[in-house]
Amino acid sequence: MVEVDRETGQTRLLRYMSVDDAGLLVNPLLVQGQVHGGLAQGIGQALLEEAVFDDSGQLVSSTLMDYALPRTDDLIAFDNDHTRTDSPRTTLGVKGIGEAATIGSTPAIANAVLDALAPLGVTHVDLPLTAQKIWAAMRAAGKR
């Protein structure tokens, strides 16, 4: 669940719920850290991270001063849960968890933003969903 500021285009996360199935959780705290890191990576991809090039093809977002990564204040406390379906292919029934949260979080955030913008007539914004792009899409939709 997100909130979009109509004056600035800034997106604010309100709530994020996820459920993963990693089979037997040998170390639940480690699994939770993997999920949180994956969510941060996917949310960053959806809202912030962008390779920007100038007119001559030179990369201008090549340092961490120019390439926006998610910070603590960009994120929230996530609501995470786990189901357990043991894998028949491993002795302990464990599964991988490293990329699980990353895969679904980018489209989940994009869909949440577009749901928030739907009443304004916005149907598409290219990723990443930066405040500038969202603001421009809202203004363009208002002129139609």
N, CA and C atoms as an extended XYZ file, in Angstrom:
432
Properties=species:S:1:pos:R:3:atomname:S:1:resname:S:1:resid:I:1 pbc="F F F"
N         0.846       -1.154        0.000 N   MET     1
C         0.000        0.000        0.000 CA  MET     1
C         0.905        1.234        0.000 C   MET     1
N         0.608        2.146       -0.924 N   VAL     2
C         1.413        3.355       -1.042 CA  VAL     2
C         0.511        4.589       -1.029 C   VAL     2
N         1.151        5.705       -0.809 N   GLU     3
C         0.482        6.995       -0.892 CA  GLU     3
C         1.323        7.871       -1.819 C   GLU     3
N         0.658        8.556       -2.746 N   VAL     4
C         1.363        9.435       -3.674 CA  VAL     4
C         0.935       10.867       -3.391 C   VAL     4
N         1.906       11.729       -3.155 N   ASP     5
C         1.636       13.144       -2.909 CA  ASP     5
C         1.274       13.805       -4.240 C   ASP     5
N         0.093       14.365       -4.345 N   ARG     6
C        -0.371       14.956       -5.609 CA  ARG     6
C         0.383       16.235       -5.980 C   ARG     6
N         0.988       16.886       -5.019 N   GLU     7
C         1.733       18.117       -5.308 CA  GLU     7
C         3.153       17.855       -5.781 C   GLU     7
N         3.771       16.763       -5.272 N   THR     8
C         5.181       16.517       -5.579 CA  THR     8
C         5.434       15.243       -6.376 C   THR     8
N         4.493       14.318       -6.387 N   GLY     9
C         4.700       13.033       -7.039 CA  GLY     9
C         5.470       12.039       -6.190 C   GLY     9
N         5.823       12.428       -4.977 N   GLN    10
C         6.593       11.564       -4.079 CA  GLN    10
C         5.734       10.394       -3.601 C   GLN    10
N         6.300        9.198       -3.657 N   THR    11
C         5.625        7.990       -3.193 CA  THR    11
C         6.100        7.656       -1.792 C   THR    11
N         5.152        7.310       -0.947 N   ARG    12
C         5.482        6.890        0.422 CA  ARG    12
C         4.870        5.519        0.657 C   ARG    12
N         5.708        4.580        1.120 N   LEU    13
C         5.217        3.247        1.454 CA  LEU    13
C         4.415        3.322        2.747 C   LEU    13
N         3.240        2.714        2.741 N   LEU    14
C         2.418        2.667        3.944 CA  LEU    14
C         2.424        1.278        4.571 C   LEU    14
N         2.355        0.251        3.720 N   ARG    15
C         2.330       -1.123        4.220 CA  ARG    15
C         2.809       -2.067        3.127 C   ARG    15
N         3.541       -3.091        3.535 N   TYR    16
C         3.984       -4.115        2.600 CA  TYR    16
C         3.875       -5.464        3.306 C   TYR    16
N         3.113       -6.351        2.699 N   MET    17
C         2.942       -7.697        3.247 CA  MET    17
C         3.503       -8.710        2.251 C   MET    17
N         4.217       -9.711        2.765 N   SER    18
C         4.717      -10.764        1.890 CA  SER    18
C         4.665      -12.105        2.614 C   SER    18
N         4.502      -13.147        1.821 N   VAL    19
C         4.523      -14.517        2.329 CA  VAL    19
C         5.451      -15.319        1.431 C   VAL    19
N         6.392      -16.013        2.029 N   ASP    20
C         7.348      -16.812        1.280 CA  ASP    20
C         7.319      -18.253        1.778 C   ASP    20
N         7.762      -19.151        0.928 N   ASP    21
C         7.862      -20.561        1.290 CA  ASP    21
C         9.289      -21.012        1.026 C   ASP    21
N        10.064      -21.117        2.086 N   ALA    22
C        11.443      -21.584        1.970 CA  ALA    22
C        11.592      -22.985        2.542 C   ALA    22
N        10.479      -23.682        2.684 N   GLY    23
C        10.549      -25.007        3.287 CA  GLY    23
C        10.881      -24.867        4.763 C   GLY    23
N        11.680      -25.765        5.285 N   LEU    24
C        12.123      -25.698        6.677 CA  LEU    24
C        13.036      -24.483        6.861 C   LEU    24
N        12.731      -23.632        7.825 N   LEU    25
C        13.574      -22.465        8.114 CA  LEU    25
C        14.605      -22.874        9.157 C   LEU    25
N        15.798      -23.214        8.714 N   VAL    26
C        16.847      -23.644        9.621 CA  VAL    26
C        17.244      -22.495       10.544 C   VAL    26
N        17.343      -21.290        9.982 N   ASN    27
C        17.680      -20.106       10.770 CA  ASN    27
C        16.669      -19.011       10.418 C   ASN    27
N        15.551      -18.933       11.133 N   PRO    28
C        14.495      -17.964       10.785 CA  PRO    28
C        14.965      -16.516       10.756 C   PRO    28
N        15.884      -16.138       11.630 N   LEU    29
C        16.370      -14.754       11.636 CA  LEU    29
C        17.142      -14.442       10.355 C   LEU    29
N        17.950      -15.378        9.898 N   LEU    30
C        18.679      -15.202        8.648 CA  LEU    30
C        17.714      -15.117        7.466 C   LEU    30
N        16.693      -15.961        7.471 N   VAL    31
C        15.686      -15.930        6.407 CA  VAL    31
C        14.985      -14.574        6.397 C   VAL    31
N        14.624      -14.065        7.561 N   GLN    32
C        13.963      -12.759        7.636 CA  GLN    32
C        14.866      -11.652        7.088 C   GLN    32
N        16.154      -11.739        7.376 N   GLY    33
C        17.098      -10.765        6.822 CA  GLY    33
C        17.180      -10.850        5.307 C   GLY    33
N        17.176      -12.058        4.769 N   GLN    34
C        17.180      -12.231        3.317 CA  GLN    34
C        15.923      -11.631        2.694 C   GLN    34
N        14.775      -11.854        3.308 N   VAL    35
C        13.516      -11.314        2.793 CA  VAL    35
C        13.539       -9.790        2.843 C   VAL    35
N        13.965       -9.226        3.961 N   HIS    36
C        14.008       -7.766        4.071 CA  HIS    36
C        14.962       -7.157        3.054 C   HIS    36
N        16.127       -7.774        2.869 N   GLY    37
C        17.074       -7.279        1.869 CA  GLY    37
C        16.513       -7.373        0.468 C   GLY    37
N        15.829       -8.462        0.165 N   GLY    38
C        15.209       -8.620       -1.150 CA  GLY    38
C        14.117       -7.600       -1.391 C   GLY    38
N        13.316       -7.339       -0.358 N   LEU    39
C        12.273       -6.319       -0.491 CA  LEU    39
C        12.893       -4.943       -0.737 C   LEU    39
N        13.939       -4.628       -0.004 N   ALA    40
C        14.614       -3.337       -0.202 CA  ALA    40
C        15.154       -3.219       -1.621 C   ALA    40
N        15.731       -4.292       -2.135 N   GLN    41
C        16.275       -4.267       -3.496 CA  GLN    41
C        15.165       -4.060       -4.527 C   GLN    41
N        14.070       -4.784       -4.404 N   GLY    42
C        12.966       -4.646       -5.356 CA  GLY    42
C        12.273       -3.306       -5.273 C   GLY    42
N        12.112       -2.793       -4.060 N   ILE    43
C        11.491       -1.483       -3.877 CA  ILE    43
C        12.392       -0.394       -4.451 C   ILE    43
N        13.688       -0.527       -4.241 N   GLY    44
C        14.634        0.415       -4.828 CA  GLY    44
C        14.570        0.413       -6.340 C   GLY    44
N        14.452       -0.771       -6.924 N   GLN    45
C        14.341       -0.870       -8.381 CA  GLN    45
C        13.059       -0.208       -8.869 C   GLN    45
N        11.985       -0.377       -8.140 N   ALA    46
C        10.698        0.189       -8.566 CA  ALA    46
C        10.660        1.707       -8.442 C   ALA    46
N        11.257        2.250       -7.400 N   LEU    47
C        11.074        3.674       -7.103 CA  LEU    47
C        12.292        4.563       -7.327 C   LEU    47
N        13.486        4.008       -7.323 N   LEU    48
C        14.661        4.877       -7.245 CA  LEU    48
C        15.749        4.626       -8.289 C   LEU    48
N        16.116        3.388       -8.496 N   GLU    49
C        17.350        3.068       -9.208 CA  GLU    49
C        17.211        3.231      -10.718 C   GLU    49
N        18.107        4.041      -11.292 N   GLU    50
C        18.038        4.306      -12.723 CA  GLU    50
C        19.416        4.639      -13.273 C   GLU    50
N        19.782        3.972      -14.344 N   ALA    51
C        20.997        4.315      -15.075 CA  ALA    51
C        20.641        5.455      -16.025 C   ALA    51
N        21.274        6.596      -15.841 N   VAL    52
C        20.980        7.792      -16.640 CA  VAL    52
C        22.181        8.107      -17.517 C   VAL    52
N        21.904        8.372      -18.795 N   PHE    53
C        22.951        8.692      -19.762 CA  PHE    53
C        22.701       10.079      -20.336 C   PHE    53
N        23.786       10.791      -20.654 N   ASP    54
C        23.615       12.092      -21.302 CA  ASP    54
C        23.438       11.893      -22.809 C   ASP    54
N        23.316       12.987      -23.546 N   ASP    55
C        23.043       12.915      -24.985 CA  ASP    55
C        24.143       12.223      -25.786 C   ASP    55
N        25.364       12.193      -25.246 N   SER    56
C        26.464       11.538      -25.958 CA  SER    56
C        26.647       10.082      -25.529 C   SER    56
N        25.765        9.595      -24.656 N   GLY    57
C        25.835        8.212      -24.218 CA  GLY    57
C        26.693        7.980      -22.990 C   GLY    57
N        27.163        9.044      -22.368 N   GLN    58
C        27.991        8.945      -21.170 CA  GLN    58
C        27.106        8.675      -19.951 C   GLN    58
N        27.456        7.656      -19.155 N   LEU    59
C        26.716        7.357      -17.938 CA  LEU    59
C        26.928        8.468      -16.920 C   LEU    59
N        25.852        9.093      -16.479 N   VAL    60
C        25.967       10.195      -15.521 CA  VAL    60
C        25.497        9.807      -14.124 C   VAL    60
N        25.061        8.571      -13.951 N   SER    61
C        24.667        8.098      -12.621 CA  SER    61
C        25.596        6.970      -12.183 C   SER    61
N        26.906        7.215      -12.324 N   SER    62
C        27.893        6.158      -12.094 CA  SER    62
C        28.428        6.111      -10.669 C   SER    62
N        28.025        7.042       -9.811 N   THR    63
C        28.471        7.002       -8.423 CA  THR    63
C        27.245        6.930       -7.509 C   THR    63
N        27.471        6.578       -6.265 N   LEU    64
C        26.362        6.511       -5.317 CA  LEU    64
C        25.829        7.895       -4.931 C   LEU    64
N        26.511        8.940       -5.366 N   MET    65
C        25.972       10.294       -5.191 CA  MET    65
C        24.872       10.556       -6.221 C   MET    65
N        24.933        9.857       -7.354 N   ASP    66
C        23.996       10.093       -8.447 CA  ASP    66
C        23.003        8.950       -8.663 C   ASP    66
N        23.318        7.772       -8.181 N   TYR    67
C        22.479        6.591       -8.375 CA  TYR    67
C        21.745        6.336       -7.065 C   TYR    67
N        20.453        6.504       -7.084 N   ALA    68
C        19.675        6.437       -5.841 CA  ALA    68
C        19.420        4.998       -5.406 C   ALA    68
N        19.941        4.634       -4.253 N   LEU    69
C        19.653        3.348       -3.621 CA  LEU    69
C        18.706        3.602       -2.451 C   LEU    69
N        17.892        2.608       -2.091 N   PRO    70
C        16.987        2.825       -0.954 CA  PRO    70
C        17.763        2.992        0.348 C   PRO    70
N        17.322        3.946        1.152 N   ARG    71
C        17.887        4.179        2.475 CA  ARG    71
C        16.859        3.730        3.516 C   ARG    71
N        17.266        3.725        4.729 N   THR    72
C        16.369        3.308        5.812 CA  THR    72
C        15.088        4.117        5.812 C   THR    72
N        15.171        5.415        5.596 N   ASP    73
C        13.957        6.239        5.644 CA  ASP    73
C        13.081        6.101        4.398 C   ASP    73
N        13.550        5.367        3.388 N   ASP    74
C        12.717        5.063        2.222 CA  ASP    74
C        11.860        3.819        2.457 C   ASP    74
N        12.184        3.062        3.480 N   LEU    75
C        11.531        1.775        3.723 CA  LEU    75
C        10.678        1.837        4.992 C   LEU    75
N         9.947        0.768        5.220 N   ILE    76
C         9.084        0.663        6.393 CA  ILE    76
C         9.322       -0.691        7.046 C   ILE    76
N         8.652       -0.933        8.170 N   ALA    77
C         8.664       -2.271        8.776 CA  ALA    77
C         7.732       -3.139        7.938 C   ALA    77
N         8.247       -4.220        7.407 N   PHE    78
C         7.462       -5.092        6.545 CA  PHE    78
C         6.695       -6.119        7.374 C   PHE    78
N         5.530       -6.512        6.878 N   ASP    79
C         4.765       -7.613        7.463 CA  ASP    79
C         5.109       -8.868        6.667 C   ASP    79
N         5.876       -9.768        7.276 N   ASN    80
C         6.305      -10.984        6.581 CA  ASN    80
C         5.767      -12.218        7.286 C   ASN    80
N         5.433      -13.210        6.495 N   ASP    81
C         5.029      -14.497        7.046 CA  ASP    81
C         5.606      -15.577        6.145 C   ASP    81
N         5.552      -16.799        6.608 N   HIS    82
C         6.107      -17.925        5.854 CA  HIS    82
C         5.142      -19.095        5.905 C   HIS    82
N         5.009      -19.746        4.777 N   THR    83
C         4.333      -21.038        4.737 CA  THR    83
C         5.430      -22.088        4.684 C   THR    83
N         5.068      -23.329        4.892 N   ARG    84
C         6.102      -24.366        4.852 CA  ARG    84
C         5.619      -25.554        4.034 C   ARG    84
N         6.236      -25.682        2.874 N   THR    85
C         6.063      -26.855        2.039 CA  THR    85
C         7.459      -27.416        1.838 C   THR    85
N         7.749      -28.537        2.473 N   ASP    86
C         9.096      -29.105        2.387 CA  ASP    86
C         9.432      -29.509        0.957 C   ASP    86
N        10.668      -29.248        0.579 N   SER    87
C        11.141      -29.665       -0.737 CA  SER    87
C        11.437      -31.163       -0.715 C   SER    87
N        10.956      -31.900       -1.697 N   PRO    88
C        11.277      -33.326       -1.757 CA  PRO    88
C        12.691      -33.580       -2.285 C   PRO    88
N        13.391      -32.527       -2.712 N   ARG    89
C        14.703      -32.684       -3.333 CA  ARG    89
C        15.879      -32.434       -2.390 C   ARG    89
N        15.589      -32.010       -1.170 N   THR    90
C        16.674      -31.776       -0.210 CA  THR    90
C        16.401      -32.582        1.060 C   THR    90
N        17.460      -32.985        1.720 N   THR    91
C        17.341      -33.840        2.903 CA  THR    91
C        16.519      -33.193        4.006 C   THR    91
N        16.736      -31.900        4.239 N   LEU    92
C        16.015      -31.200        5.304 CA  LEU    92
C        14.694      -30.583        4.839 C   LEU    92
N        14.425      -30.619        3.542 N   GLY    93
C        13.203      -29.990        3.035 CA  GLY    93
C        13.351      -28.502        2.805 C   GLY    93
N        14.596      -27.995        2.833 N   VAL    94
C        14.844      -26.559        2.678 CA  VAL    94
C        14.772      -26.147        1.215 C   VAL    94
N        14.518      -24.865        1.000 N   LYS    95
C        14.492      -24.263       -0.335 CA  LYS    95
C        15.300      -22.971       -0.286 C   LYS    95
N        15.546      -22.386       -1.436 N   GLY    96
C        16.239      -21.102       -1.487 CA  GLY    96
C        15.310      -19.963       -1.093 C   GLY    96
N        15.880      -18.894       -0.580 N   ILE    97
C        15.082      -17.725       -0.193 CA  ILE    97
C        15.720      -16.430       -0.673 C   ILE    97
N        16.956      -16.482       -1.140 N   GLY    98
C        17.720      -15.271       -1.447 CA  GLY    98
C        17.074      -14.286       -2.394 C   GLY    98
N        16.442      -14.748       -3.465 N   GLU    99
C        15.859      -13.839       -4.450 CA  GLU    99
C        14.338      -13.758       -4.363 C   GLU    99
N        13.740      -14.516       -3.474 N   ALA   100
C        12.278      -14.613       -3.452 CA  ALA   100
C        11.593      -13.247       -3.315 C   ALA   100
N        11.982      -12.477       -2.358 N   ALA   101
C        11.316      -11.182       -2.127 CA  ALA   101
C        11.635      -10.170       -3.217 C   ALA   101
N        12.804      -10.284       -3.827 N   THR   102
C        13.209       -9.340       -4.862 CA  THR   102
C        12.318       -9.445       -6.099 C   THR   102
N        11.969      -10.667       -6.469 N   ILE   103
C        11.241      -10.901       -7.715 CA  ILE   103
C         9.866      -10.232       -7.709 C   ILE   103
N         9.107      -10.399       -6.660 N   GLY   104
C         7.737       -9.888       -6.637 CA  GLY   104
C         7.584       -8.457       -6.171 C   GLY   104
N         8.578       -7.929       -5.478 N   SER   105
C         8.393       -6.605       -4.884 CA  SER   105
C         8.371       -5.466       -5.902 C   SER   105
N         9.151       -5.573       -6.973 N   THR   106
C         9.151       -4.502       -7.974 CA  THR   106
C         7.780       -4.355       -8.638 C   THR   106
N         7.189       -5.423       -9.186 N   PRO   107
C         5.852       -5.247       -9.771 CA  PRO   107
C         4.774       -4.941       -8.735 C   PRO   107
N         4.935       -5.428       -7.507 N   ALA   108
C         3.939       -5.118       -6.475 CA  ALA   108
C         3.910       -3.616       -6.187 C   ALA   108
N         5.070       -3.006       -6.084 N   ILE   109
C         5.139       -1.565       -5.846 CA  ILE   109
C         4.630       -0.800       -7.056 C   ILE   109
N         5.028       -1.218       -8.255 N   ALA   110
C         4.550       -0.542       -9.471 CA  ALA   110
C         3.032       -0.598       -9.556 C   ALA   110
N         2.445       -1.748       -9.267 N   ASN   111
C         0.986       -1.869       -9.303 CA  ASN   111
C         0.320       -1.019       -8.231 C   ASN   111
N         0.921       -0.955       -7.054 N   ALA   112
C         0.353       -0.131       -5.985 CA  ALA   112
C         0.358        1.350       -6.367 C   ALA   112
N         1.449        1.802       -6.973 N   VAL   113
C         1.525        3.205       -7.410 CA  VAL   113
C         0.490        3.481       -8.495 C   VAL   113
N         0.390        2.596       -9.479 N   LEU   114
C        -0.592        2.806      -10.545 CA  LEU   114
C        -2.024        2.736      -10.013 C   LEU   114
N        -2.275        1.900       -9.015 N   ASP   115
C        -3.597        1.882       -8.374 CA  ASP   115
C        -3.890        3.228       -7.714 C   ASP   115
N        -2.874        3.807       -7.072 N   ALA   116
C        -3.059        5.109       -6.421 CA  ALA   116
C        -3.286        6.218       -7.442 C   ALA   116
N        -2.703        6.081       -8.625 N   LEU   117
C        -2.819        7.116       -9.655 CA  LEU   117
C        -4.038        6.926      -10.560 C   LEU   117
N        -4.670        5.765      -10.519 N   ALA   118
C        -5.793        5.457      -11.412 CA  ALA   118
C        -6.924        6.490      -11.344 C   ALA   118
N        -7.316        6.971      -10.152 N   PRO   119
C        -8.392        7.966      -10.119 CA  PRO   119
C        -8.048        9.265      -10.853 C   PRO   119
N        -6.764        9.505      -11.087 N   LEU   120
C        -6.329       10.710      -11.796 CA  LEU   120
C        -6.234       10.473      -13.303 C   LEU   120
N        -6.455        9.222      -13.728 N   GLY   121
C        -6.377        8.897      -15.145 CA  GLY   121
C        -5.007        8.460      -15.618 C   GLY   121
N        -4.065        8.249      -14.701 N   VAL   122
C        -2.732        7.783      -15.074 CA  VAL   122
C        -2.775        6.273      -15.227 C   VAL   122
N        -2.341        5.772      -16.370 N   THR   123
C        -2.361        4.333      -16.622 CA  THR   123
C        -0.971        3.740      -16.829 C   THR   123
N         0.058        4.581      -16.971 N   HIS   124
C         1.410        4.065      -17.204 CA  HIS   124
C         2.444        5.092      -16.780 C   HIS   124
N         3.480        4.603      -16.111 N   VAL   125
C         4.672        5.399      -15.797 CA  VAL   125
C         5.840        4.430      -15.911 C   VAL   125
N         6.881        4.822      -16.638 N   ASP   126
C         8.064        3.966      -16.777 CA  ASP   126
C         8.813        3.866      -15.454 C   ASP   126
N         9.370        2.671      -15.194 N   LEU   127
C        10.227        2.481      -14.018 CA  LEU   127
C        11.556        3.161      -14.241 C   LEU   127
N        12.188        3.655      -13.201 N   PRO   128
C        11.707        3.715      -11.835 CA  PRO   128
C        10.657        4.808      -11.674 C   PRO   128
N         9.781        4.604      -10.733 N   LEU   129
C         8.673        5.530      -10.505 CA  LEU   129
C         9.139        6.689       -9.623 C   LEU   129
N         9.979        7.530      -10.194 N   THR   130
C        10.516        8.672       -9.455 CA  THR   130
C         9.428        9.730       -9.283 C   THR   130
N         9.622       10.576       -8.307 N   ALA   131
C         8.659       11.649       -8.058 CA  ALA   131
C         8.485       12.517       -9.304 C   ALA   131
N         9.564       12.800      -10.012 N   GLN   132
C         9.491       13.629      -11.220 CA  GLN   132
C         8.629       12.979      -12.290 C   GLN   132
N         8.811       11.679      -12.528 N   LYS   133
C         8.014       10.973      -13.545 CA  LYS   133
C         6.543       10.904      -13.142 C   LYS   133
N         6.285       10.640      -11.878 N   ILE   134
C         4.900       10.549      -11.406 CA  ILE   134
C         4.229       11.914      -11.500 C   ILE   134
N         4.935       12.955      -11.087 N   TRP   135
C         4.382       14.313      -11.154 CA  TRP   135
C         4.030       14.668      -12.602 C   TRP   135
N         4.943       14.365      -13.527 N   ALA   136
C         4.687       14.665      -14.947 CA  ALA   136
C         3.507       13.855      -15.470 C   ALA   136
N         3.386       12.597      -15.074 N   ALA   137
C         2.254       11.759      -15.528 CA  ALA   137
C         0.938       12.294      -14.976 C   ALA   137
N         0.927       12.763      -13.742 N   MET   138
C        -0.299       13.338      -13.175 CA  MET   138
C        -0.690       14.611      -13.901 C   MET   138
N         0.276       15.446      -14.215 N   ARG   139
C        -0.008       16.699      -14.919 CA  ARG   139
C        -0.528       16.409      -16.343 C   ARG   139
N         0.119       15.443      -17.015 N   ALA   140
C        -0.298       15.094      -18.372 CA  ALA   140
C        -1.721       14.514      -18.368 C   ALA   140
N        -2.043       13.685      -17.388 N   ALA   141
C        -3.380       13.089      -17.297 CA  ALA   141
C        -4.432       14.163      -17.010 C   ALA   141
N        -4.048       15.177      -16.257 N   GLY   142
C        -4.979       16.255      -15.933 CA  GLY   142
C        -5.308       17.144      -17.112 C   GLY   142
N        -4.449       17.139      -18.117 N   LYS   143
C        -4.664       17.969      -19.311 CA  LYS   143
C        -5.533       17.277      -20.348 C   LYS   143
N        -5.747       15.975      -20.191 N   ARG   144
C        -6.561       15.240      -21.160 CA  ARG   144
C        -8.031       15.455      -20.896 C   ARG   144
